[in-house]
Amino acid sequence: MTVGIVVVSHSRALAEAAVALAGEMLQDGRGPIEIAAGLDGGGFGTDAIAISEAVARADQGDGVVVLMDMGSAVLSAELALEMVDDDVRERVVLTPAPLVEGLVLASVSAAGGAPAATVAAEAGDALEAKAAHLGPSPSPSPHEPAGTAPSSDDERGSFTVAMPHGLHARPAAQLVRALHGLDAEVRLRNVTLDGPEVSAASLSKVATLGALHGHEVEVRARGGDAAEALRRVLGLAEDGFGEAGPPPAPPPTPDDVENRTGHRPIPASPGIGIGPVRIARRAAVTVPDARPGTPDEQRGRLDEARTRARDQLRGVRDTAAREIGEAEAAIFDAQVLLLDDPDLLDDAAARIDGGADAARAWADALDEVERGFAAAADEYLRARAADVRDVRDRVLRALGGTEEQDTAPDGILVADDLTPADAAALDPARTPAVVLAGSSPTAHAAILLRARGVPAVVGVGAALAARAGEAALLVVDGGTGEVVVDPDEPTLAAFRDRAAAFDRRRDDARRRAHEPAVTRDGTTVLVGANLGSPADARAAHGADLAGLVRTEFGFLDRREAPTVDEQEASYRAIAEAMDGRRITLRTLDVGGDKPLDYLPVAPEANPFLGVRGIRLALARPRILADQLTAIVRVAHDHPVDVMFPMIAAIEELTAARRALVEAVEAVGRGRPADLRVGIMVEVPAAALKAAAFAPHVDFFSIGTNDLTQYTLAAERGNDQLAALADALDPGVLALIAATVDGAGDDVLVAVCGELAGDEAAVPILVGLGVRELSVAPGAAATVKEAVRAVDLETARDLAAAALTCADARAVRALTGTDRTVGGRPGAPSVPWTG
């Protein structure tokens, strides 16, 4: 019996030395040992193709044992097995044995005629003698090697993966954060796949466990905080890492999409684009030429580049959080954690110590991880390879790498989806419009496109995206959702006229931005801006007020809550940037769905229905007291509204107002003259009980994003439900009408959700009785112009008709913004039906 052996190492020299050492142990020669180590240019790294070829050479029909030196070599070996013939793959054993000691024992065992399983077992036992001699380590390192032997003192447990997309980047990031700072080494193993243990401290390793929905994962912890670490892991798992749900449906085929009546293009950013098609293509970032320096100097360069990349990612994350909320921005947390992944840093450091410069070491280490994701069996995990590539390229750019110029012609961009960075980097002069197969109007990329004035239609599905990608000419109306493929001349002329009219309206709106928004019959509607910072305030051209200030941004990226003085300074800066206009400060709106590390909440089966908003604030009275104290201080010098989120019961509002009275007394200057109190109407119960709340408030502000998801049971971040989660659904409009009716004549009703910025919705909202609209900072001028076009009597009739419609599509038909798609030359625009 002849068992072959393959040695996989990042270093060719190390592999050759190990093989030579193993040969010294054999008197009568050795069996086939093949080396797959290093890269073609002499650098450090592993190559899956080279490994697969080595396996084929080593195979004599009796099996092959593969030994690997560290981390990413394992991923390359696993990928290599996908490349060999099925009959060979069945005979290959990947062993977690240490490379040098394992190779010595494996060679001896193979030379003695042992079968592959015995050879692998002998290699795996290679450290027993050394461990017995030295004894157990008194203080385990938090990043101990993967081969750490189990102990009877270990804390153990297991969980079943409940997340629809498995243990992917976002839940993996939560897990890594939860264990940070504990004196514990935690290891995970996918029992279902009978895979190897990986370190829970490494985001890249956790995410590549291949743990899909329904898989069982074993947890092993050791160290002083082992019990606490196990409790945290199992607690997160019990909550489904905040993402529990049914397993994802298989991806639809183009025919499936074509025949589905519920999948219609969705307007995401107003404006009209006409032009040729430009298929999305991610530009590659080159690895810069090597720069001389000692290993310490190279590590310093890499650390500086990682810091710059981290700052960039946090900036993008803050934008996404400000516009769409913490839950949706969590993917950036995973990318930031990847920058500090201990396994990645160890891999890069080893490459530097072996002679590579900082850029080459980083690129090779990240390329290994990216290949591991790209080779994953699960489609969702494969898609995460792009996130790894983004982190790789950011650091390389900081190290001097250049980005290849996109030589594609100007035109309408057609893509499956866009990252926030993609959207932020688009040149509006080269991109007349964007068409996305997936996404939703509340996705962070869509919001960035609106902010940049790029027309966009999303959720068109794979079938229409494919048709659009083949077009010679495309027409897109981001305000109606129309996508016309190869229009005939009359259709093209009509859209050109429409585009010219849109440009005239936009230019007129900008010229009149600072004038009041008054309907044709003389009704004034305030138009405010949703802000998160003084910079947002400065960008809010023409806004009458700050209709929503998201104060939670001052609580992010910190180890403890901001002090009263810090909060006061933040709110005062925004008030001063608004130059005397009223600001509406919403109290802290976080919870189980938008967690803060220093404000932990118990695991919840459904955090969207759990302790969040005012519920969390009342449970943490010191946090609420400090925030209200800061607000009262600013209110003595500026016109301020305080607004409480997630109110569902009178008792909650009463308790919140009592806390405000206590803050006024603590400041000691009496109640500020201009301080007003209101609540967010986000819960259907609050809308239906508006008359009971009205005597206790000065205003209602309707958060249509949350109100829509609660009313339609459609989570607003779920692309599959984007067509359903339309705030113009008659059920949502009925709740807005109920709020207005309950408010009476003395309580102002505002809308601060995304619906307020939808120009098609403006006449309906005004007709229902809404008298304040708060929108993204750059949209105030155009929304004011939409108000000026409203005739109140006609708007009331339109609103009444909308309430009798069957669905949101019928409401949009009333407004003239039904979503349609056009056909080939000679075919007029027709309703999109799937």
C-alpha positions in Angstrom: 0.0 0.0 0.0 1.4 3.4 -1.0 -0.1 6.5 0.5 1.0 9.8 -1.0 1.7 12.9 1.0 1.3 16.6 -0.1 3.0 19.4 1.8 1.2 22.8 1.6 3.1 25.8 2.9 3.3 29.5 2.3 7.1 29.1 2.0 8.8 26.9 -0.6 12.0 26.9 1.5 10.1 25.7 4.6 8.4 22.9 2.8 11.6 21.6 1.2 13.4 21.7 4.6 10.5 19.8 6.2 10.6 17.1 3.5 14.4 16.8 3.9 14.0 16.4 7.6 11.4 13.7 7.2 13.7 11.9 4.8 16.3 11.7 7.5 13.9 9.5 9.5 13.6 6.9 6.8 16.3 4.3 6.1 14.8 2.7 2.9 13.6 5.8 1.0 10.1 7.3 1.2 6.8 7.2 -0.6 5.6 9.9 -2.9 5.8 13.3 -1.2 4.8 16.3 -3.3 5.3 20.0 -2.4 2.8 22.8 -3.2 4.3 25.8 -1.6 5.0 29.5 -2.3 3.9 31.5 -5.4 5.4 31.4 -8.9 7.3 34.6 -8.5 9.0 33.3 -5.4 6.7 35.1 -2.9 4.9 33.7 0.1 1.4 32.2 -0.5 -0.5 29.1 -1.5 -2.1 28.3 -4.8 -5.1 26.0 -5.0 -4.3 25.0 -8.6 -0.8 24.0 -7.6 -2.2 22.0 -4.7 -4.7 20.1 -6.9 -1.9 19.2 -9.3 0.3 18.0 -6.4 -2.6 15.8 -5.1 -3.0 14.2 -8.6 0.8 13.5 -8.7 0.9 12.0 -5.2 -2.1 9.7 -5.7 -1.1 6.1 -6.3 -4.6 4.8 -5.7 -4.3 4.2 -2.0 -5.0 7.7 -0.8 -3.3 11.1 -0.2 -2.7 12.9 3.2 -2.4 16.7 3.0 -0.6 18.7 5.6 -0.8 22.5 5.8 1.2 25.1 7.6 -1.4 27.7 8.8 -4.7 29.5 8.3 -5.2 30.4 4.7 -3.4 27.3 3.5 -6.4 25.3 4.7 -8.8 27.3 2.5 -6.5 26.8 -0.5 -6.4 23.0 0.2 -10.2 22.9 0.5 -10.6 24.8 -2.8 -8.1 22.5 -4.4 -10.2 19.4 -3.6 -13.0 20.9 -5.7 -10.7 20.8 -8.7 -9.6 17.1 -8.6 -11.6 14.2 -10.0 -14.3 12.8 -7.8 -12.6 9.4 -7.4 -9.4 11.1 -6.3 -11.2 13.4 -3.9 -12.7 10.5 -2.0 -9.2 9.2 -1.2 -7.8 12.6 0.1 -7.5 13.4 3.8 -6.8 16.9 5.0 -5.2 16.7 8.5 -4.9 19.5 11.1 -1.6 18.0 12.2 1.4 20.4 12.7 3.4 20.6 9.5 6.9 19.6 10.6 6.2 17.1 13.3 3.2 15.7 11.5 5.1 15.3 8.3 7.8 13.3 10.1 5.3 10.8 11.6 3.2 10.7 8.4 6.2 9.8 6.3 7.3 7.0 8.7 3.7 5.6 8.8 3.2 5.8 5.1 6.6 4.1 4.5 5.4 1.3 6.7 2.4 0.6 4.4 -0.3 2.1 6.7 -3.6 3.2 5.1 -4.4 6.9 4.6 -6.6 7.1 7.7 -3.8 5.7 9.9 -1.2 8.0 8.4 -3.4 11.0 9.1 -4.0 9.8 12.7 -0.3 9.4 13.3 0.3 12.9 12.0 -2.4 14.3 14.2 -0.8 12.7 17.3 2.6 14.3 16.6 2.6 16.8 19.4 1.6 14.4 22.2 5.1 13.7 23.3 6.1 17.4 23.4 2.9 18.3 25.2 3.4 15.6 27.8 7.0 16.8 28.4 6.2 20.5 28.7 2.8 20.2 30.4 -0.3 22.4 29.9 0.2 26.1 29.5 -0.8 28.0 32.7 -2.4 30.9 30.8 -3.8 30.1 27.4 -3.4 32.8 24.8 -6.6 34.2 23.4 -5.4 33.4 19.9 -4.0 29.9 20.6 -3.4 27.7 17.4 -6.2 25.8 15.9 -4.7 22.5 17.1 -5.3 23.2 20.8 -6.3 19.9 22.4 -9.7 19.7 24.2 -9.6 19.6 28.0 -12.0 18.3 30.5 -12.1 21.8 32.0 -13.4 23.3 28.8 -16.9 24.9 28.8 -18.9 23.3 26.0 -22.2 23.9 24.2 -23.8 23.9 20.8 -26.4 25.7 18.8 -28.4 25.3 15.6 -28.0 28.1 13.1 -31.3 29.9 12.7 -30.2 32.7 10.4 -31.6 32.5 6.8 -28.2 33.1 5.3 -26.2 31.2 7.9 -23.4 32.4 10.0 -22.3 35.0 7.5 -20.4 38.3 8.0 -22.9 40.3 10.1 -23.6 37.7 12.8 -20.0 36.7 12.7 -19.1 40.3 13.5 -21.6 40.3 16.4 -20.0 37.2 17.8 -16.4 38.6 17.6 -17.5 41.8 19.3 -19.4 39.9 22.0 -16.2 38.0 22.9 -13.8 41.0 22.8 -12.0 41.7 26.0 -12.9 38.4 27.7 -10.1 36.1 29.1 -11.2 33.2 27.0 -10.3 31.2 24.0 -13.4 30.2 22.1 -13.4 27.8 19.2 -16.3 26.7 16.9 -16.8 23.6 14.8 -19.5 22.9 12.2 -20.7 19.5 13.4 -23.0 19.0 10.5 -20.1 19.2 8.0 -17.7 17.5 10.4 -15.4 20.4 9.9 -12.3 21.5 11.8 -12.4 23.9 14.7 -11.8 27.6 14.1 -11.1 30.5 16.3 -14.1 32.6 17.2 -11.8 35.6 17.5 -11.3 35.6 13.7 -14.0 37.0 11.6 -12.6 35.5 8.5 -12.6 32.0 10.1 -16.0 32.2 11.6 -17.6 33.4 8.4 -16.0 30.5 6.4 -17.2 27.7 8.7 -19.8 27.1 6.0 -22.5 27.1 8.8 -25.8 27.4 6.9 -29.4 27.5 8.1 -30.1 24.4 10.2 -26.4 23.4 10.7 -25.3 22.4 14.2 -22.2 24.4 15.6 -20.2 23.1 18.6 -18.7 25.7 20.9 -15.7 25.1 23.1 -14.3 27.8 25.5 -11.4 27.8 28.0 -9.9 30.5 30.2 -11.0 32.5 33.2 -14.1 33.9 31.4 -15.0 30.7 29.6 -18.4 30.4 31.2 -19.3 34.0 30.3 -18.0 33.5 26.8 -20.1 30.4 26.3 -23.2 32.2 27.7 -22.7 35.1 25.3 -22.3 32.9 22.2 -25.4 30.8 23.1 -27.4 33.9 23.9 -26.6 35.4 20.5 -27.5 32.1 18.8 -30.8 31.8 20.7 -31.7 35.2 19.3 -30.6 34.1 15.8 -28.0 36.9 16.0 -31.0 39.2 15.3 -31.6 37.6 11.9 -33.6 34.5 12.7 -36.1 33.5 10.1 -37.0 30.9 7.5 -34.3 29.5 5.2 -33.8 31.6 2.0 -35.7 30.5 -1.0 -33.6 29.3 -3.9 -32.7 32.2 -6.3 -35.4 32.7 -8.9 -34.6 32.0 -12.6 -35.3 34.8 -15.1 -38.5 32.9 -16.1 -39.6 32.8 -12.5 -39.2 36.6 -12.2 -40.8 37.2 -15.6 -44.0 35.4 -14.5 -44.2 36.8 -11.0 -46.9 39.6 -10.8 -45.6 41.0 -7.5 -42.1 41.9 -8.8 -42.3 45.4 -10.3 -39.7 48.1 -10.9 -39.6 50.5 -7.9 -38.8 54.3 -8.2 -35.9 55.0 -6.0 -34.4 58.4 -7.0 -36.3 60.9 -9.1 -35.1 62.2 -12.5 -34.9 60.9 -16.1 -31.9 59.3 -17.7 -31.5 58.5 -21.4 -28.5 56.8 -22.8 -26.6 53.6 -23.8 -26.1 50.8 -21.3 -23.0 50.6 -19.1 -22.7 47.2 -17.4 -21.3 47.5 -13.8 -17.6 46.4 -13.7 -15.6 46.7 -10.5 -12.2 48.2 -11.3 -9.2 46.4 -9.9 -6.6 48.0 -7.6 -3.0 47.2 -8.5 -0.5 46.1 -5.9 2.1 48.9 -5.7 5.7 48.2 -6.3 7.6 46.9 -3.2 9.1 49.5 -1.0 12.3 48.7 1.0 12.2 48.6 4.8 12.7 46.4 7.8 9.8 44.1 8.9 9.0 46.5 11.7 8.8 49.4 9.2 6.6 47.3 6.9 4.3 46.5 9.7 4.1 50.2 10.6 3.2 51.0 7.0 0.5 48.4 7.0 -0.9 49.7 10.4 -1.1 53.2 9.0 -2.9 52.1 5.9 -5.3 50.0 7.9 -6.1 53.1 10.1 -6.9 55.1 7.0 -9.1 52.4 5.6 -10.8 52.1 8.9 -11.6 55.8 9.0 -13.0 55.6 5.5 -15.2 52.7 6.3 -16.5 54.4 9.5 -17.3 57.4 7.4 -19.4 55.3 5.0 -20.9 53.5 8.0 -22.0 56.8 9.6 -23.6 57.9 6.4 -25.5 54.6 6.1 -26.5 54.7 9.8 -27.7 58.3 9.6 -29.8 57.6 6.5 -31.2 54.1 7.1 -30.4 53.0 10.7 -27.9 50.9 12.6 -29.2 47.5 11.6 -28.6 48.1 7.9 -25.2 49.6 8.5 -24.0 46.6 10.4 -22.2 45.2 7.4 -19.6 48.0 7.7 -18.9 46.7 11.3 -18.0 43.4 9.7 -15.6 45.1 7.3 -14.0 47.2 10.1 -13.5 44.0 12.1 -11.9 42.3 9.2 -9.2 45.0 9.2 -8.3 43.9 12.7 -8.8 40.1 12.2 -6.1 38.4 14.3 -5.7 35.5 11.8 -5.4 37.9 8.9 -2.8 40.1 10.7 -0.8 37.0 11.7 -0.8 35.8 8.1 0.3 39.2 6.8 2.9 39.5 9.6 4.3 36.1 8.7 4.6 37.1 5.0 6.4 40.3 6.0 8.8 38.4 8.3 9.4 36.1 5.3 10.5 39.1 3.1 7.4 40.5 1.6 6.6 44.2 1.7 3.5 45.5 3.4 1.3 45.8 0.2 2.2 42.4 -1.2 1.7 40.7 2.2 -1.7 42.3 2.7 -2.9 41.6 -0.9 -1.8 37.9 -0.7 -3.4 37.4 2.7 -6.7 39.0 1.6 -6.7 37.1 -1.7 -6.6 33.9 0.3 -9.7 34.8 2.3 -11.5 36.1 -0.8 -10.9 32.8 -2.6 -12.3 31.0 0.4 -15.5 32.9 0.3 -15.7 32.6 -3.5 -15.5 28.8 -3.2 -18.2 28.5 -0.6 -21.2 26.3 -1.4 -23.7 28.9 -0.2 -24.5 31.7 -2.7 -24.9 34.3 0.1 -21.4 33.5 1.4 -19.9 33.7 -2.1 -21.3 37.2 -2.4 -19.4 38.2 0.6 -16.2 37.9 -1.4 -16.9 41.4 -2.7 -16.8 42.7 0.9 -13.4 41.2 1.4 -12.2 42.7 -1.9 -13.4 46.1 -0.8 -11.4 45.9 2.4 -8.3 44.6 0.5 -8.5 47.5 -2.1 -9.0 50.2 0.5 -5.8 49.3 2.3 -3.9 48.9 -1.0 -5.0 52.4 -2.1 -3.7 53.7 1.2 -0.4 52.0 0.5 -0.1 53.6 -2.9 -2.0 51.2 -5.1 -3.6 52.7 -8.1 -7.1 51.9 -9.4 -7.4 50.9 -13.1 -9.5 53.5 -14.9 -13.0 52.4 -15.9 -12.8 52.7 -19.7 -16.5 51.8 -20.1 -18.5 54.4 -22.1 -20.7 56.8 -20.3 -24.2 55.5 -19.9 -27.0 54.1 -17.7 -25.5 51.7 -15.1 -27.2 48.3 -15.0 -26.2 46.1 -12.0 -27.4 43.5 -9.6 -26.8 45.9 -6.7 -24.5 48.6 -5.5 -22.5 49.0 -2.3 -22.7 52.4 -0.6 -19.1 53.0 -1.7 -20.1 52.3 -5.3 -23.0 54.7 -5.1 -20.9 57.4 -3.5 -18.2 57.1 -6.1 -20.5 57.4 -9.2 -19.9 60.4 -11.4 -23.4 61.8 -12.2 -21.9 63.4 -15.3 -21.1 60.0 -16.7 -24.1 58.1 -15.3 -27.5 59.4 -16.4 -29.3 56.8 -14.3 -29.0 53.5 -12.5 -31.1 50.3 -12.8 -30.7 47.6 -10.2 -32.0 44.1 -10.3 -32.3 44.0 -6.5 -32.2 46.6 -3.7 -35.0 48.8 -2.4 -35.8 52.5 -2.1 -34.7 52.5 1.5 -31.4 50.7 0.8 -28.3 52.8 1.6 -27.1 52.9 -2.0 -30.5 54.2 -3.1 -30.4 57.0 -0.5 -26.9 58.0 -1.6 -28.1 58.1 -5.2 -30.9 60.4 -4.3 -28.5 62.6 -2.4 -26.3 62.8 -5.5 -29.2 63.5 -7.9 -28.8 60.3 -9.9 -32.1 58.8 -11.1 -32.6 55.2 -10.1 -35.0 52.4 -10.4 -34.5 49.3 -8.2 -36.0 45.8 -7.7 -36.5 45.3 -11.5 -35.6 41.6 -11.2 -33.1 39.5 -13.1 -35.2 39.2 -16.3 -35.6 43.0 -16.9 -32.0 43.7 -15.9 -30.9 41.1 -18.4 -33.0 42.7 -21.1 -31.8 46.2 -20.2 -28.2 45.0 -20.3 -28.6 44.0 -23.9 -30.3 47.3 -25.0 -28.8 49.7 -27.5 -30.6 52.6 -25.7 -32.3 52.8 -22.4 -34.7 55.3 -20.8 -35.2 55.4 -17.0 -37.6 57.5 -15.0 -36.6 57.3 -11.4 -39.7 59.1 -10.2 -42.2 56.6 -11.7 -40.2 53.4 -12.0 -40.4 53.3 -15.8 -37.7 51.5 -17.7 -38.0 51.5 -21.5 -35.8 49.2 -23.5 -34.9 50.5 -27.1 -37.8 53.0 -27.3 -39.3 54.0 -30.6 -38.9 57.7 -31.7 -42.3 59.0 -30.4 -41.6 57.4 -27.0 -38.0 58.8 -26.9 -39.3 62.2 -27.8 -41.9 62.1 -25.1 -39.3 61.2 -22.5 -36.9 63.9 -23.7 -39.8 66.5 -23.2 -40.4 65.0 -19.8 -36.7 65.2 -18.9 -36.6 68.9 -19.9 -39.6 69.7 -17.8 -38.1 67.9 -14.8 -34.9 69.9 -15.2 -36.9 73.2 -15.3 -38.8 72.2 -12.2 -35.6 71.3 -10.4 -33.9 74.6 -11.3 -37.0 76.6 -10.3 -37.1 74.7 -7.0 -33.5 75.6 -6.3 -34.0 79.3 -7.1 -37.0 79.4 -4.7 -35.6 77.1 -2.0 -35.7 79.7 0.8 -39.3 80.8 0.0 -42.2 79.2 2.1 -44.0 76.2 0.6 -47.6 77.4 0.1 -50.3 75.5 -1.8 -52.2 77.2 -4.6 -55.0 78.1 -2.2 -52.7 79.6 0.5 -52.1 76.6 2.9 -48.6 76.7 4.3 -46.7 73.4 4.7 -43.4 73.4 6.6 -40.6 71.5 4.9 -37.8 70.4 7.2 -34.7 68.2 7.0 -33.7 65.0 8.7 -30.2 65.6 10.2 -27.5 63.7 12.0 -24.8 66.3 12.2 -23.9 70.0 11.7 -22.7 69.1 8.2 -26.2 67.9 7.3 -27.6 71.1 8.6 -25.3 73.1 6.4 -26.5 71.0 3.4 -30.2 71.6 4.1 -30.7 74.4 1.6 -34.1 75.9 2.0 -35.3 73.7 4.9 -37.6 75.6 7.3 -36.5 73.5 10.3 -34.8 70.3 11.3 -37.8 68.0 11.5 -35.7 65.2 12.8 -32.3 65.1 14.5 -31.1 61.6 15.1 -29.3 62.0 18.4 -28.1 58.4 18.5 -25.1 59.3 16.3 -23.4 60.9 19.3 -23.7 57.5 21.0 -22.0 55.5 18.3 -18.3 54.3 18.1 -17.8 54.8 21.9 -17.1 52.6 24.9 -19.4 54.6 27.1 -22.3 57.0 26.7 -21.5 60.7 26.0 -21.6 63.0 29.0 -24.2 65.7 29.4 -21.6 68.3 28.3 -20.7 66.4 25.2 -24.3 66.0 24.2 -25.0 69.7 24.8 -22.1 70.7 22.6 -23.3 68.4 19.8 -26.9 69.6 19.9 -25.8 73.2 20.2 -23.6 72.9 17.1 -26.6 71.6 15.1 -28.8 74.4 16.4 -26.2 77.0 15.5 -25.8 75.6 12.0 -29.6 75.9 11.5 -29.2 79.6 12.3 -32.3 80.1 14.5 -34.6 77.6 12.8 -36.3 75.1 15.1 -34.6 71.7 15.6 -36.5 68.6 16.6 -34.3 66.4 18.8 -35.4 62.8 18.9 -34.2 61.0 22.1 -32.0 58.0 21.8 -33.5 55.5 19.4 -31.6 52.2 19.8 -32.3 48.8 21.2 -32.0 45.1 20.3 -32.2 45.8 16.6 -29.7 48.7 16.9 -27.5 47.7 19.8 -24.8 49.7 21.6 -22.0 47.7 23.3 -22.4 49.7 26.6 -26.2 49.4 26.6 -26.7 45.6 26.4 -30.2 44.2 26.2 -31.2 40.6 26.9 -31.5 38.4 23.7 -35.0 38.9 22.1 -36.8 36.6 19.7 -37.8 39.7 17.6 -35.8 42.8 18.5 -37.9 45.0 16.2 -40.8 44.2 18.6 -38.6 44.4 21.7 -36.9 46.8 24.0 -36.1 49.7 21.7 -36.6 53.5 21.6 -38.4 54.9 24.6 -38.7 51.5 26.2 -34.9 51.2 26.5 -34.6 54.8 27.6 -37.1 54.3 30.4 -35.2 51.2 31.4 -32.0 53.2 31.6 -33.2 56.4 33.4 -29.7 57.8 33.9 -29.1 57.8 30.1 -32.5 59.5 29.5 -31.9 62.0 32.3 -28.5 63.1 30.9 -29.9 63.5 27.4 -32.9 65.5 28.5 -30.6 67.7 30.6 -28.5 68.5 27.6 -31.6 69.2 25.5 -33.1 71.6 28.1 -29.8 73.5 28.3 -29.8 74.1 24.5 -33.5 74.9 24.5 -32.8 77.9 26.7 -30.9 79.5 23.8 -32.5 78.0 20.7 -36.0 76.9 19.6 -36.1 73.2 20.3 -38.6 70.4 20.1 -38.0 67.1 22.0 -39.5 64.0 20.4 -39.9 60.6 22.0 -39.6 57.5 19.7 -41.5 54.2 19.7 -44.4 55.4 21.9 -47.2 52.9 22.1 -48.8 53.6 25.5 -49.9 56.7 27.4 -47.9 55.4 30.4 -44.7 55.6 28.3 -45.4 59.2 27.4 -46.3 60.1 30.9 -43.1 58.7 32.2 -41.0 60.4 29.5 -42.6 63.8 30.3 -42.0 63.3 34.0 -38.3 62.7 33.2 -38.3 66.0 31.2 -39.8 67.9 34.1 -37.0 66.5 36.3 -34.4 67.6 33.8 -35.9 71.2 33.7 -35.7 71.3 37.5 -32.1 70.0 37.4 -31.0 72.7 35.0 -32.7 75.2 37.3 -33.7 78.0 34.9 -37.3 77.2 34.6 -39.0 75.7 31.5 -37.6 77.0 28.2 -40.2 79.2 26.5 -39.9 77.6 23.1 -39.6 74.0 24.2 -42.2 71.8 22.6 -42.9 68.1 23.1 -44.0 65.5 20.6 -43.9 61.8 19.8 -43.0 59.6 16.9 -46.0 57.7 15.4 -44.3 54.5 14.3 -46.6 51.9 15.9 -50.1 51.4 14.5 -51.5 51.5 18.0 -50.1 55.1 18.4 -51.9 56.2 15.2 -55.2 54.6 16.3 -54.9 56.2 19.8 -53.9 59.6 18.6 -56.8 61.3 20.3 -55.7 59.9 23.6 -52.1 61.2 23.1 -53.1 64.6 21.7 -53.8 66.4 25.0 -50.2 65.6 26.1 -48.2 66.7 23.0 -47.6 69.7 20.8 -47.1 67.6 17.6 -47.0 64.2 16.1 -44.2 63.1 13.7 -45.1 60.0 11.6 -42.1 57.8 10.9 -43.4 56.1 7.8 -40.5 53.7 7.4 -41.3 51.9 10.7 -45.0 52.4 10.5 -45.0 50.7 7.1 -43.0 47.7 8.2 -45.2 47.2 11.3 -48.4 47.7 9.3 -47.5 45.3 6.5 -45.3 42.9 8.5 -42.6 43.6 5.9 -39.1 44.4 7.2 -37.9 47.4 5.3 -34.4 46.1 4.8 -35.6 42.9 3.1 -35.1 43.2 -0.7 -37.6 40.4 -1.4 -40.3 42.5 0.3 -39.4 45.8 -1.3 -42.4 45.9 -3.6 -44.8 45.1 -0.7 -43.2 47.6 1.7 -44.6 50.7 -0.1 -45.6 53.4 2.3 -48.4 54.5 -0.2 -50.3 51.3 0.7 -53.8 52.3 1.7 -53.4 50.6 5.1 -50.6 52.9 5.9 -52.4 56.0 4.6 -55.4 55.1 6.7 -53.2 55.2 9.8 -51.9 58.6 8.8 -55.5 59.8 8.4 -56.3 58.4 11.8 -53.4 60.3 13.3 -54.6 63.6 11.7 -58.2 63.0 12.9 -57.0 62.2 16.5 -54.7 65.3 16.5 -57.6 67.7 16.1 -56.9 71.4 15.3 -54.3 72.1 17.9 -51.7 69.4 17.3 -49.4 69.6 14.2 -49.0 66.4 12.3 -45.6 65.9 10.4 -44.2 63.1 8.4 -40.4 62.4 8.7 -40.1 59.1 7.0 -39.0 58.4 3.4 -42.5 59.0 2.1 -42.2 62.7 2.9 -39.6 63.0 0.2 -41.6 61.1 -2.5 -43.0 63.9 -4.7 -45.8 61.6 -5.8 -47.0 61.3 -2.2 -46.9 65.0 -1.4 -50.5 65.9 -2.6 -51.9 62.8 -0.8 -50.2 63.7 2.5 -51.3 67.3 2.2 -54.8 66.2 1.4 -54.8 63.9 4.4 -54.0 67.0 6.6 -50.2 66.6 7.1 -48.7 70.1 7.6 -45.0 69.4 7.9 -42.7 67.2 5.8 -39.2 66.4 6.9 -36.9 65.0 4.2 -33.2 64.3 3.3 -31.2 67.6 3.4 -30.8 67.9 -0.3 -34.5 67.3 -1.1 -36.1 70.2 0.7 -36.2 72.5 -2.4 -37.9 70.0 -4.7 -40.4 68.9 -2.1 -41.3 72.6 -1.5 -42.0 72.9 -5.2 -44.2 69.8 -5.1 -46.2 71.5 -2.3 -46.6 74.7 -4.4 -48.3 72.6 -7.1 -51.0 71.3 -4.8 -54.6 72.5 -4.9 -55.9 71.6 -1.4 -59.5 70.7 -2.6 -58.1 68.4 -5.3 -55.6 67.0 -2.9 -58.4 66.1 -0.4 -60.3 64.3 -3.2 -57.1 62.5 -4.2 -56.5 61.4 -0.6 -60.0 60.2 -0.2 -59.7 58.1 -3.4 -56.4 56.7 -2.3 -57.9 55.4 1.0 -60.4 53.3 -1.1 -57.7 51.7 -3.3 -56.8 48.0 -3.1 -53.0 48.4 -2.9 -50.1 50.8 -3.3 -49.9 50.2 -7.0 -53.5 51.5 -7.4 -52.6 54.6 -5.3 -49.6 55.3 -7.6 -51.9 54.9 -10.6 -54.0 57.7 -9.1 -51.0 60.0 -8.9 -49.8 59.1 -12.4 -46.6 57.3 -11.1 -47.5 53.6 -11.7 -44.4 51.5 -12.4 -44.1 50.5 -16.1 -41.6 49.0 -18.4 -41.3 49.4 -22.2 -40.5 47.0 -24.9 -38.6 46.8 -28.2 -38.8 49.4 -31.0 -42.3 50.1 -31.9 -43.8 48.9 -28.6 -45.3 51.6 -26.4 -44.8 51.6 -22.6 -47.0 49.0 -21.0 -47.7 48.2 -17.3 -45.0 46.0 -15.8 -46.6 42.8 -14.6 -43.7 40.7 -13.6 
